[in-house]
Amino acid sequence: MKSARNKREAFFGDVLRLLCESGIPFMVGGSHGFMALTKTIRPTKDMDILCMPKDVPRALALFRKAGYGTELTHKEWLAKIYDADSYVDIIFRSSNRMNEVKRDFFDRAHKALVFGSRVQVMSPEDMIVSKLYILSRDCFHGHDVYKIIRALGNRIDWAMIWSRLKKDWQVLYAHVLLFDFVFPKDRRKIPAWLRDELTERASKLPGTNAEFRGNIVSLVDYKTPKQIAALYAHPKKK
């Protein structure tokens, strides 16, 4: 009999094979994308696939036809594909709705072999931008960001990252400081011009009457119990 791990990996492999055959544009993200980029291995029980919002209905129809369970878990950013004991997330926007998967994501994507299929993997730049904002009490992705920077820092397009994060520069600055704490010998992986820009902004940070922004970095930690219940309500599997 196949072990639970073997069954799960066979399921993931079938998902990738079907997507490749379908012609639906997609990328691998999450832990498997991270492992492909950093050449590391770690245990994981699910897989993340990214596609454009317009392609989600096609993807769900593809897997329903193949006999898998599907659901549109959160209509604004997440769907799922189910096997008996495993699932694959289909992500088409970030959970805070700030970043939508668009055609340019695919232009930046890397190539990798994942579960027997040659696929596109989310770029380090897009992975960093998406993970920087995940700062909730039960989900923190900073450790992935720091490992990506350590592995690929000198090859990362920091100008592109800065153009996307300039409005929320404090979030990036906080992670730069934490990266220095975790990997002090690798400070050079983050360019001096970016450090200078962030330090200059921090030194001139004025008082502000800006609106509360906690919901940008956590879906649940700043909501009432009623809001949290509504957030996690979703359709049953089909």
C-alpha positions as CSV (number, residue, x, y, z in Angstrom):
1,M,0.0,0.0,0.0
2,K,1.1,3.5,-0.7
3,S,2.1,5.6,2.3
4,A,0.2,8.9,3.0
5,R,3.1,10.8,1.7
6,N,3.3,8.9,-1.5
7,K,-0.4,9.3,-2.1
8,R,-0.1,13.1,-1.4
9,E,2.8,13.4,-3.8
10,A,1.0,11.4,-6.5
11,F,-2.0,13.8,-6.1
12,F,0.3,16.8,-6.4
13,G,1.9,15.3,-9.5
14,D,-1.5,14.6,-11.1
15,V,-2.6,18.2,-10.4
16,L,0.5,19.6,-12.1
17,R,0.2,17.2,-15.1
18,L,-3.4,18.1,-15.7
19,L,-2.6,21.8,-15.5
20,C,0.3,21.5,-17.9
21,E,-1.9,19.5,-20.4
22,S,-4.7,22.0,-20.1
23,G,-2.7,25.1,-21.2
24,I,-4.0,27.1,-18.3
25,P,-1.2,29.5,-17.2
26,F,-0.1,28.7,-13.7
27,M,2.9,28.9,-11.3
28,V,3.9,26.9,-8.3
29,G,4.3,29.0,-5.2
30,G,4.2,28.3,-1.4
31,S,6.6,25.7,0.1
32,H,7.3,23.9,-3.2
33,G,8.1,27.2,-5.0
34,F,10.3,28.2,-2.1
35,M,12.2,24.9,-2.2
36,A,12.7,25.2,-5.9
37,L,14.2,28.7,-5.5
38,T,16.4,28.0,-2.5
39,K,17.4,24.4,-3.3
40,T,16.3,23.3,0.1
41,I,13.9,20.6,1.3
42,R,11.3,20.7,4.1
43,P,8.1,18.8,4.9
44,T,4.8,20.2,3.7
45,K,1.3,18.8,3.5
46,D,-0.2,21.0,0.8
47,M,0.8,22.7,-2.5
48,D,0.1,26.3,-3.7
49,I,-0.7,27.0,-7.3
50,L,-1.1,30.6,-8.6
51,C,-3.1,31.6,-11.6
52,M,-4.9,34.7,-12.9
53,P,-8.5,35.3,-11.6
54,K,-10.0,34.8,-15.1
55,D,-8.6,31.3,-15.2
56,V,-9.9,30.1,-11.9
57,P,-13.3,28.8,-13.2
58,R,-11.5,26.8,-15.9
59,A,-9.1,25.3,-13.4
60,L,-11.9,24.2,-11.1
61,A,-13.9,22.8,-14.0
62,L,-10.8,20.8,-15.1
63,F,-10.4,19.2,-11.7
64,R,-14.1,18.5,-11.2
65,K,-14.1,16.6,-14.5
66,A,-11.0,14.7,-13.3
67,G,-13.0,13.5,-10.3
68,Y,-11.5,15.8,-7.6
69,G,-13.4,17.9,-5.1
70,T,-13.2,21.7,-5.6
71,E,-14.4,24.8,-3.9
72,L,-14.2,28.6,-4.2
73,T,-13.1,29.0,-0.6
74,H,-12.8,32.8,-0.7
75,K,-14.2,34.4,-3.8
76,E,-11.7,37.2,-3.8
77,W,-8.5,35.3,-3.5
78,L,-8.6,31.5,-2.9
79,A,-9.9,28.2,-4.3
80,K,-9.1,24.6,-3.4
81,I,-8.7,21.2,-5.1
82,Y,-9.3,18.1,-2.8
83,D,-8.2,14.5,-2.9
84,A,-9.1,12.1,-0.1
85,D,-6.7,13.5,2.5
86,S,-4.8,16.3,0.7
87,Y,-5.5,19.6,-1.0
88,V,-4.0,22.1,-3.3
89,D,-4.6,25.9,-2.9
90,I,-5.3,27.9,-6.0
91,I,-4.3,31.5,-5.2
92,F,-5.2,34.3,-7.5
93,R,-4.8,37.3,-5.2
94,S,-2.9,37.8,-1.9
95,S,-5.1,37.3,1.1
96,N,-5.0,41.1,1.8
97,R,-6.2,41.7,-1.8
98,M,-3.3,44.0,-2.5
99,N,-1.5,41.8,-5.1
100,E,-3.4,40.1,-8.0
101,V,-1.7,37.5,-10.1
102,K,-1.2,39.1,-13.5
103,R,0.6,38.3,-16.8
104,D,3.8,40.0,-15.7
105,F,4.1,37.4,-12.8
106,F,4.6,34.8,-15.5
107,D,7.2,36.9,-17.3
108,R,9.3,36.9,-14.1
109,A,8.7,33.3,-13.2
110,H,11.6,30.7,-13.0
111,K,11.5,27.2,-14.4
112,A,11.8,24.1,-12.2
113,L,11.0,20.4,-12.1
114,V,8.3,19.7,-9.5
115,F,6.8,16.3,-9.1
116,G,7.9,15.2,-12.5
117,S,6.5,18.3,-14.4
118,R,8.6,21.1,-15.9
119,V,6.7,24.1,-14.5
120,Q,6.9,27.8,-13.8
121,V,7.8,28.8,-10.2
122,M,6.9,32.1,-8.6
123,S,9.8,34.6,-8.9
124,P,11.8,35.5,-5.8
125,E,10.6,39.1,-6.1
126,D,6.9,38.2,-6.2
127,M,7.4,35.7,-3.4
128,I,9.1,38.3,-1.2
129,V,6.4,40.9,-1.8
130,S,3.6,38.5,-1.0
131,K,5.3,37.0,2.1
132,L,6.3,40.3,3.7
133,Y,2.7,41.2,4.5
134,I,2.0,37.9,6.3
135,L,2.4,39.0,9.9
136,S,-0.4,37.4,12.0
137,R,-0.1,35.6,15.3
138,D,-0.6,32.2,13.7
139,C,1.1,32.7,10.3
140,F,4.5,34.5,9.8
141,H,6.5,34.1,6.6
142,G,9.4,36.3,7.4
143,H,11.7,33.2,7.8
144,D,11.0,32.3,4.1
145,V,11.8,35.9,3.1
146,Y,15.1,35.9,4.9
147,K,16.2,32.6,3.4
148,I,15.3,33.7,-0.1
149,I,17.3,36.9,0.4
150,R,20.3,34.9,1.7
151,A,20.1,32.4,-1.2
152,L,19.4,34.8,-4.0
153,G,20.0,38.4,-2.7
154,N,22.6,39.4,-5.3
155,R,20.3,38.2,-8.1
156,I,17.1,39.8,-6.8
157,D,15.6,42.8,-8.7
158,W,15.4,45.1,-5.6
159,A,14.4,48.1,-7.7
160,M,11.2,46.3,-8.7
161,I,10.5,45.3,-5.1
162,W,11.0,48.8,-4.0
163,S,8.6,50.2,-6.6
164,R,5.9,47.9,-5.3
165,L,6.6,48.4,-1.6
166,K,7.4,52.1,-1.4
167,K,4.0,53.0,-0.1
168,D,4.4,50.5,2.8
169,W,8.1,51.0,3.3
170,Q,7.9,50.4,7.1
171,V,6.9,46.8,6.4
172,L,10.0,46.3,4.3
173,Y,12.2,48.2,6.8
174,A,11.0,45.9,9.6
175,H,12.0,42.8,7.6
176,V,15.4,44.3,6.6
177,L,16.2,44.8,10.3
178,L,15.0,41.3,11.2
179,F,17.1,39.9,8.3
180,D,20.2,41.6,9.8
181,F,19.4,40.1,13.1
182,V,18.9,36.6,11.7
183,F,21.8,36.6,9.2
184,P,24.2,39.4,10.3
185,K,27.0,38.1,8.1
186,D,24.8,38.4,4.9
187,R,24.0,42.1,5.1
188,R,25.4,42.7,1.7
189,K,22.7,40.7,0.1
190,I,20.5,43.8,0.5
191,P,21.8,46.7,-1.5
192,A,23.2,49.8,0.2
193,W,21.0,52.2,-1.7
194,L,17.9,50.5,-0.4
195,R,19.2,50.5,3.2
196,D,20.0,54.2,2.8
197,E,16.5,55.0,1.5
198,L,14.8,53.2,4.3
199,T,17.1,54.7,7.0
200,E,16.5,58.2,5.6
201,R,12.7,57.7,5.7
202,A,12.8,56.3,9.2
203,S,14.8,59.3,10.5
204,K,12.2,61.7,9.1
205,L,9.0,59.7,10.1
206,P,6.5,62.4,11.2
207,G,3.4,62.0,13.3
208,T,0.5,60.9,11.1
209,N,-3.2,60.7,11.1
210,A,-3.3,57.9,8.6
211,E,-6.0,55.3,8.9
212,F,-5.5,52.0,10.8
213,R,-3.7,49.4,8.6
214,G,-3.5,46.3,10.7
215,N,-5.8,44.4,8.3
216,I,-3.1,44.7,5.6
217,V,-0.7,42.4,7.6
218,S,-3.3,40.1,9.3
219,L,-6.7,38.9,8.2
220,V,-7.9,38.1,11.7
221,D,-5.9,39.6,14.5
222,Y,-7.6,43.0,14.5
223,K,-11.1,41.8,13.8
224,T,-14.0,41.2,16.2
225,P,-15.1,37.6,16.8
226,K,-18.2,38.2,14.6
227,Q,-16.0,39.4,11.7
228,I,-13.7,36.5,12.1
229,A,-16.6,34.0,11.9
230,A,-17.8,35.7,8.7
231,L,-14.4,35.6,7.2
232,Y,-14.0,31.9,7.6
233,A,-17.5,31.0,6.4
234,H,-17.2,29.3,3.0
235,P,-19.1,27.0,0.6
236,K,-19.0,23.2,1.1
237,K,-16.9,21.1,-1.2
238,K,-18.5,20.1,-4.5
